[in-house]
Amino acid sequence: MNYELYKEIYDNLNTLEDIDALVKKFNIEKEVFLAILSQKIIRNTKKNYYRLKKKKDTLKMRWQNGDSIIKLSEEYNFSPVLMASFILKDTLSHKKFKEYLKNPDSIEDERVREEIKEVTEKDIVYSPKYIILQRENGIRCEEEIKNWLLKRKIKFITEKDARVENFSKTPDFLLMTPFTVGNFEARWIESKAGFGDLIQFRENFRDQLRAYVRIFGSGIIVYWAGHLDMLSSFSSRIAVVSKNFFNSK
């Protein structure tokens, strides 16, 4: 994806309700928009968390006066689940709040029950439902890579295997028999279920990829929801690919 298109999508994508219109406008898979929206929510949450935490008394007062948790979360462009935690923190323990998120029907207070149901449906990052979906999606993506490697009889050890061998840095797949794509030799594969924009890639490079290159040599990072075209020129020793790489070969 080129940067101009990504910027237009990023600027106009703020809630789940924005996705259907953007899918029609750009003819891009829904999962791409979900991945970009998730990243935007996480970044806004990190940026605004402590500022809003200091305002929790004001937020709670507004909620008591009739504003819904969803309305407040949209106004401040903030996670609905974390907004609910700020508002309900004084009346619920952390353990009880987590129980309510997992089972809203157990909540006796009708208003709280209905708002928590809405919060868990709207929050695509921090609600129990979506945390499970994200974990399952990550496992599914890694399973596709595993099957792709097995089909081609490429020997590898997984991140779990590498930890047993006491590697300090462990990619998802360390290749015992490297393979080549053109003139590029892949010695490892790292899988990311989300979208690869510049911020995400730099974070992955700093925390993981730089060490993989130093220890193991050149390798591949796959962003299953797509990536910015410009990432391909970031490093001659890191190939950035999308899911099509493993679906088409």
N, C-alpha and C positions, 0 to 999 in steps of 0.2 A: 504494500500500500504506500502510495506517495504521501509526503508530509502534508501537503495542502488538503488532501481529502481527509486525512486523519484529524487535522486541526479543525476542520469544519464539523466532523462527527463529534469530536471531543467537546467542542464549545456548545453544541446543541443537545448533548446527551446528559441529562441530569436525574431522570427518574425512569422507572420501568415503563411508564406510560409513553415515554418518548420513542421507545424502540420500534413499535410497529410502523410508525410513519417513516422512520429512518430506513427500515428494511425495504419499504416500498420505494423510497426515493433513490436509494443507492444500489438496490438489488444485491445486498450483501447478507450472508447468513446471520441469523439472530445471535448465534453464539459469539460472534465477533463483538457485537454491541454489548452483550452481557459482560464479556471480559473487560472491555474498555470501561464500562460503567463501574464495574467492581474496583478497578484500579483507581478510578477517580474518587470513589467513595472512601477508599482506604487512605488516599493522600489527603483528602479534605478532613478526614477524621483525625489523622496525625497532626495536621496543622492547627485544628481548632479545638482539640480535646481539652487542653488545660484552660483555655479561655472560657469555654462553655461550662466546664466543671466549676469554675469560680462563680458562674451565674446560676447555679443549680437552684438556689432559693427563689430567684426571679422566675425561672422556668417553671418551677413547681407551683408558684402562685398563679401564673398565667394558666396552667393546666387546671388548677382548682377553680379558676374563674371561667372555664369553658373551652379553652383552646385544646385541641386534641394533640396527642404525642406526634402523630404523623404531620399535622400542620406545623408544629414547631420544628420538627426535623427537616422539613422541606424549606422552611423559612431560613434556617441556619445552614442548609446544605450539609446535613450531618446524619450519621447512622441512626435510624429509628430505634434499634435495640439499645444503643448506648444513650440515646436521649431518654428512653424509658427508664434506664438504670439511674440516671441523674434524678429524675422526677420521683421515682419510687424508692430510692435508696434509704430514706429515713424511716420508711414503714415496712420494708422487707429486708431480710438478710440476703447476702449474696447467694447462698445456697437455695433459699426459697425463690428468689428471682429466677435462677436457672431452672428450677423445677417448673415454674409458671411458663417460661418460654417453651419448654418441652411439652407441657400439657396444659394449655390455656383453659380447657374445659373444667379443670379442677378449681379455678378461681371463683370464689363466691360472689365478689363484687361485680355486678353486671357491666359497669362501665369499664373497669380495669380488664375484665375478661375479654370484652369485644375489642378494646384497643390493643391488648397484647396479641390477639389473633391477627389484627391488621398489621401490627409491627412485624411479626414473624413472617408474614407473607410479603411485605414490602422490602425488607432488609435482605439483600442478596449477598451480603458478606458475613454478617455477625449472627444471623439467626441459626438455630440448630439445624433446621431443614437444609439450608444452603451450605452450611459447613459440611454436612454429610455428603451432599451432592458434589461439592468441590473435591472432597477426599476421594469419592468414587470415580470422579472424572480423571483425577490424577493417576489413579491405579489403572483405569482403562487405557489411558494414553501410554503408560509404560508397558502394558501388556501388548499393545500393538507393535511397539518397538521390539519387544522380546520375540514375538512371533515372526516379525520381519527378519530378524537376525537368524533365528533358528531355521527358517525356510532357506536361507542362503548359506547355512552351515558356517556362520561366522561365530567363532568361539568368544565368549565374554564371561565376565563376572559382574554381578549386580552390586549396587551400593551396599546391600546387606552383607553380601559375600566379602566385599572389600573391607568392611569394618571388622570382620572376623580376622582378616589378615593384618589388622592394625594400620591401615593406610590413614594418614592424617586428613587427607582430602579425598572424598569419594564421589565421583560422578555416578549418575544413575546406571550407566553401563560402561565398564572398562573393557575394551576389546583386546582379547588375547591374539586375535588374528585381524589386524587392521584391514580396512578396505579402502579403495580409492574411487573418487568421483572426479573424472577428468584428471587434473594434475594434483588434486587435493587428497591427502591421506588422512583418514579419520581413525583416531586411536581411542576415542571415547565419545559418548553421547549423553547429553544432559536434556531432560524433558521438562518443559514448562507448559502447564495446561492453559495459561493465559495468553495475552497479547504482548508482543515485544515492541514497545516504544523506546525512545532514547533513554528515558529515566529508568525504566525497568531493566534494559540491557546493561546500562552502566552499573546499576546495583548488582546484577548478576555477575558482571565482570569483576567488580571489586570483591564480592563475597565468595565467589566460586571459580569462575572461568579462568582468571589470571593464574590461580594456583594449579588448575588442571593442565594448562599449557606448559607451565614451568616443570611440573612433575612428569606428565605423561606425553606431552607433545600436542599436536594439532587435533582438533575434534569438532563435534557438531553440537549446536544447541537448537532444539526444535521448539517453536512457539506454536502450539496447536490451534490457537485462535488467530494466527497470522502475525505479521510483523512489518515494521517500516522498511522500505526498500533500502534506505541509507545504511542500515546496519550491516549489510553485506560487505561494505568497504571499511568497516571498523578495524578489522584485523585479518591479516593473511593466514593466520593460524586457527581462526574460528569461523566455521561455516554456519550461517544462520539460515534455517529452513523452516517451512511450515508443514502442516500435516500432509500436504500433497506429496512431499518427498517419500513418505512411507506408504502412501496409498497408491502411487503410480509406478513403483519400481518392483 
